[in-house]
Amino acid sequence: MTLKGRSDVRGIGIARASDGYQLQVNVSRGPGPDLPGAVDGVDVHVRVVGAIHASA
């Protein structure tokens, strides 16, 4: 899995899950079928956040 260079990825981080932690991938639109459900045994949660805009 590679997320580098994808125009739909807005952020990647670690988020709390009910049984520990998970990898959270924020995307601008619905995830495609090429995003995995887990990486090295860690669940991946995809969150659609839409467009990101700077604010003051």
N, C-alpha and C positions, 0 to 999 in steps of 0.2 A: 504494500500500500504506500502510495506517495501522495502527500497533500501539498507539496511544494509546487507553486505555480498555478494552482487551481484558482480560477477567478471567483468561485462560489464560496470558498472557505474564508470566514471572517475572523476566526480565532480558534485556538486549541488550548485546552487546559485540563486540569484535574478537578473533578467534582465529587462530592460525597455521594455515596450510594447507600442503600439500606444495609448492605453487607460489607461495606468498606469504601473503596474508591473506584472511580471509573474515569476513563478518558472522555472528555466532552469536546466535540467538534461543533463549532457554531458555523452555520452556513446561511447564505443569503436566500436560498430557495430550497425546495424539497430535495433531499439527498438522492443521488443516483444509485443505481444498483452496485456500483463499484466501491462503495464505502463498506468496510468490513464490520462485522458485529463484535469482533474482539481482536486485540493485538497482544501477542505473547501472553494470552490467558487473561488479559484485562478487558472487561467489557467496554465497548464504545457506545456512547450516547450521542446521537446527532440531534442538534437543536436548531430549528429554523428561526433566525433572528431578523431576517430581512436586511435591508440596506443599513449601513452604519454611517452616521453623519457626526461631524465634530460639533461640539457645543461648548459654550463658554460658561 
